[in-house]
Amino acid sequence: MFDGASFIVDGKGELAQQLPAWHETVALAEFDGGTPKTVRGSLDDRLEPNVYAALTMGVRDYVQKNRFPGVLVGLSGGIDSALTLAVAVDALGRERVRAVMLPSRYNAPMSLEDAKTMAGILGVRYDEIAIEDVFAAFHHALADEFKGLPDDATEENIQARIRGTLLMALSNKYGSIVLTTGNKSEMAVGYATLHGDMAGGFAVLKDISKTLVYRLARYRNTLGRAIPERIITRPPSAELRANQTDQDNLPSYEVLDAILEAYVEEGMGPAEIVSRGIAAEHVAKVVRLIKIAEYKRRQSAVGIRITPRGFGKDWRYPITSAWAEWKSVSA
């Protein structure tokens, strides 16, 4: 994303005129001889307002310039889809945004309540399409094949893929583009399902870490209530099995994002990251997950980049490699 923020300096290099960022602006510059007249103007250098404006502009430009009539957001009652929905409404207006909740047996009642509440706050069309019958049909079709085998990630991924299929069906029927809701932290370690929650045409949070997602959600609420507080404060969960939380399989997002920033954006090696005081076992696990999830990221939707290095053209790593640098990580 390019912020604009054009400016004029005088012959001494001093700022004479500053235009705003993230908005198309035409301004007149006046000169006294060869010296530009000073015009009052400044930029907000806080991270959250700039990133939120970048996301909003990115969604608006992509949808309008590609002539989509609107967008679809699979709303889950979680923080990522909530932030995506808020960005979409701020970018396009509520009339061009539709939220769809696709509940299963594992969704907590509060997820449905919070999703419906948020849709009501923003005034978007909200629909629920239960996936339980479709999920049962998959179980029935695979009963003989999976007989005697315990449930595992297979059944979890089936639910995600049912949701992806239904959202894409709505997209095909009505022409609206599906906004995927996964964040950079999840995509980094492969905490996403191919043809499931990765299904869609544009990834709004593709370069936004999970910790920044929370900061942006709180920032958005300072502009006017949009995201229910319970969505922000509850433990994050994919809700694909009973009593599931993200931290069942991952280190805390504070630790995970610190490793990702150092490794992906700053180009540091695992040993250097450990020297920052992060546990070696966490570094080794996260670096390994980043490497083995490369094939998923190559198949992900295009999205908005706001960091020095996002996954995509800025990140070059082979899908297949025998090099296992994480094995040499030690305290």
VENCOR-V661758 format. One record per backbone hydrogen bond with DSSP energy under -1.0 kcal/mol. CO is the residue of the C=O (numbers start at 1). NH is the residue of the N-H. If there is no record, write none. Layout:
# VENCOR-V661758
CO,NH + CO,NH
This chain:
# VENCOR-V661758
3,22 + 6,19 + 8,16 + 8,17 + 10,13 + 14,10 + 16,39 + 17,8 + 20,5 + 30,37 + 32,35 + 35,32 + 46,50 + 47,51 + 48,52 + 49,53 + 50,54 + 51,55 + 52,56 + 53,57 + 54,58 + 55,59 + 56,60 + 57,61 + 58,62 + 59,63 + 60,64 + 61,65 + 62,66 + 63,68 + 64,67 + 70,177 + 71,98 + 72,179 + 73,75 + 73,100 + 78,82 + 79,83 + 80,84 + 81,85 + 82,86 + 83,87 + 84,88 + 85,89 + 86,90 + 87,91 + 88,92 + 89,93 + 93,96 + 94,97 + 96,71 + 97,125 + 98,73 + 99,127 + 100,75 + 101,129 + 103,131 + 104,107 + 108,111 + 108,112 + 109,113 + 110,114 + 111,115 + 112,116 + 113,117 + 114,118 + 115,119 + 116,120 + 117,121 + 118,122 + 119,123 + 119,124 + 125,99 + 127,101 + 131,135 + 132,136 + 133,137 + 134,138 + 135,139 + 136,140 + 137,141 + 138,142 + 142,146 + 146,149 + 152,156 + 153,157 + 154,158 + 155,159 + 156,160 + 157,161 + 158,162 + 159,163 + 160,164 + 161,165 + 162,166 + 163,167 + 164,168 + 165,169 + 166,170 + 167,171 + 168,172 + 169,173 + 170,174 + 171,175 + 177,72 + 178,201 + 178,202 + 180,204 + 183,187 + 184,188 + 185,189 + 186,191 + 190,192 + 193,196 + 193,198 + 196,199 + 202,180 + 203,304 + 205,208 + 208,184 + 209,213 + 210,214 + 211,215 + 212,216 + 213,217 + 214,218 + 215,219 + 216,220 + 217,221 + 219,222 + 220,223 + 228,231 + 229,233 + 230,234 + 236,246 + 241,244 + 245,248 + 246,249 + 252,256 + 253,257 + 254,258 + 255,259 + 256,260 + 257,261 + 258,262 + 259,263 + 260,264 + 260,265 + 261,266 + 262,268 + 269,273 + 270,274 + 271,275 + 273,276 + 274,277 + 279,283 + 280,284 + 281,285 + 282,286 + 283,287 + 284,288 + 285,289 + 286,290 + 287,291 + 288,292 + 289,293 + 291,294 + 293,297 + 294,298 + 296,299 + 297,300 + 302,203 + 312,315 + 324,327 + 325,328 + 326,329
